[in-house]
């Protein structure tokens, strides 16, 4: 069974890092956290 994921997209790496930390603080290991710095990268990650 696959685990649900949250995909965060922002072109600034520090923003992504903080966003992931905040989400993990709220949801713990309930989700897989994926990060992308562009729409293209997000699209590629969502296809896997």
N, C-alpha and C positions, 0 to 999 in steps of 0.2 A: 504494500500500500504506500503510495507516495504521500509526502508531507506537504502541506500548504506552504506557499512562499510569499514573501513580500519583496517586490522589486522596486528599488529606489533609484531615481534617475536625477542627476544634477551634474553640471559641468565643472563643479568645484569639489575636489576631493575632500577638503576639510568639512564641507557641509555634509557630504555623504557619510563620513566617519561619525559625526555627531548624531546624525539622523539614525544611523544603525544602532549606536549606543543607546539612544532614547527608546527606540522600539524594543530593543532587547530588555531594557529595564522594565518596560511595560508588559511585554508578552513572554519574556524568557525564551525557553527553547520550544515554544509552541509552533514557531514558524522557522523556515529557512530564510535567511536574509541575503538577498542578491543586490549587488551595487553595479551601476552602469553610469558612465560619464557622457553618454550621448544616446539619442534615440536609436541609432543604428546598433549600438552595443546592447541596449536594452532589448531590442527586437531579437538579436541573435541569442541572448540569454534566455528569452522566453520560449525559444524554439527547442531548447534542450530539456 
